[in-house]
C-alpha cells in the first residue's frame, strides 16, 4: 500500500514543509506526501529553506497551501504540528500531533534543531508505515 501522508502546521512554511520534503527524500514514490496550513503564509520560511538546502533539499517548488476538508479526506495519515483543532477529523485515518517548536523568527541554530527533531519523527513514522524501507543514516 502506498500511503498518503499530510503534514499540517499553521503557515505551511516551516515545520510541515520540512516534514514533507524529508519524507519525499526518504520514501520517494513509496508514499504520496502533502503539506498544508490552517493559515498559509506567503512563502517558505527562509531559515528553514536554508537548513534544508544545507541537506541538499530544495524548497523552491513549495507553495503554501490551505488546509481544507477535501485535502484531509484524501489522506491515510495526518500529522499536525500546532494547527490542532483546525484540522478536520475523519474516522479511519491515523492522526498524530507532533509538538515541535515553531521555527518562525528563530535563528539558524534553533532552526537546525527543529529540522533535526522533524527528521527523527519522519524517520520513525516511515519505519512504521514502510517497514521494509531502507533509510539512510541520519549523520546527526
PyMOL commands that set and color helices and strands:
alter all, ss='L'
color gray80, all
select helices_A, chain A and resi 15-30+46-54+69-73+84-86+108-129
alter helices_A, ss='H'
color red, helices_A
select strands_A, chain A and resi 4-9+32-37+77-81+94-97
alter strands_A, ss='S'
color yellow, strands_A
deselect
rebuild
show_as cartoon
